[in-house]
């Protein structure tokens, strides 16, 4: 198993936003999470959910603390991932959500 977090890509951003993490069109992407992650490390993964399915994962290359949410003013951490990531041939059902959730990667195929 490969530890990480799940993040949902909003449907309003479209399939293109989800696809670009895996098609080689970009080399890195920035996710964020509230506060400071207590369990997350460089080398862990961000498992991406789109339309209630895990579609792939991207590996974390840097955690940048000290950022601030522009809407609320609360602290957050920027999570820089390396792209392209690993896209699943067959997506895994997983309900989308807001925010960040820790995930043990148990459903990721070996």
C-alpha positions in Angstrom: 0.0 0.0 0.0 1.1 3.5 -0.7 0.0 6.2 1.8 -1.4 9.6 0.8 -4.5 11.7 0.6 -7.5 11.9 -1.6 -8.5 15.1 -3.4 -11.6 15.6 -5.5 -11.3 17.5 -8.8 -14.5 19.5 -9.1 -16.8 18.6 -12.0 -17.0 22.3 -12.9 -13.3 22.2 -13.7 -14.0 19.6 -16.3 -12.4 16.4 -17.4 -9.6 18.3 -19.0 -8.4 19.4 -15.5 -8.3 15.8 -14.4 -6.7 14.6 -17.6 -3.8 17.1 -17.5 -2.4 15.4 -14.4 -1.7 12.3 -16.4 -1.2 13.2 -20.1 2.2 14.8 -19.9 1.0 18.4 -20.7 2.3 19.7 -17.3 5.2 18.7 -15.1 3.9 19.8 -11.7 0.6 20.8 -10.0 -0.3 22.5 -6.8 -2.9 21.1 -4.4 -3.5 22.5 -0.9 -4.9 21.4 2.4 -5.9 23.2 5.5 -3.4 23.6 8.3 -0.2 21.5 8.5 -0.4 17.8 7.6 0.6 15.6 10.5 0.9 12.4 8.6 1.9 13.4 5.1 5.4 13.3 3.7 7.3 13.9 0.4 7.1 10.7 -1.6 3.5 10.0 -0.5 0.7 10.3 -3.1 -2.4 12.4 -3.9 -5.1 10.1 -5.2 -7.4 12.1 -7.4 -11.1 11.6 -7.5 -13.2 12.7 -10.5 -16.9 11.9 -10.9 -16.9 9.6 -7.8 -13.9 7.5 -9.1 -10.3 7.4 -8.2 -8.7 8.0 -11.6 -5.0 8.0 -10.7 -2.3 9.2 -8.3 0.5 11.8 -8.4 3.5 11.7 -6.1 4.2 14.5 -3.7 7.5 16.2 -4.3 7.3 19.2 -1.9 5.2 20.4 1.0 5.2 24.2 1.4 4.0 25.5 4.8 3.2 29.0 5.7 0.6 29.7 3.0 -2.7 31.4 3.8 -6.2 30.7 2.4 -7.1 33.9 0.5 -10.8 33.6 1.4 -10.6 32.7 5.1 -7.1 33.9 6.1 -6.5 30.5 7.8 -3.2 28.7 7.4 -2.8 26.0 4.7 -0.1 23.9 3.2 0.7 23.8 -0.5 1.2 20.3 -1.9 3.4 20.2 -5.0 3.1 17.0 -7.0 5.1 15.7 -10.0 3.3 15.1 -13.2 2.5 13.1 -15.2 1.1 10.8 -12.6 -0.1 7.2 -12.8 -3.5 6.9 -14.3 -5.6 3.8 -13.6 -6.8 1.7 -16.5 -10.0 1.0 -14.6 -11.0 3.7 -12.2 -11.9 2.6 -8.6 -15.3 3.8 -7.2 -14.8 6.3 -4.4 -17.2 9.0 -3.4 -15.9 12.6 -3.9 -15.6 15.0 -1.0 -14.6 18.5 -0.1 -11.2 19.1 1.5 -8.6 16.4 2.1 -8.8 12.9 3.5 -5.9 10.6 4.5 -5.9 7.4 2.5 -3.9 4.2 2.8 -4.0 3.3 -0.9 -5.5 -0.1 -0.1 -7.6 -0.1 -3.3 -4.7 0.7 -5.6 -3.9 -2.3 -7.8 -0.5 -3.9 -7.3 
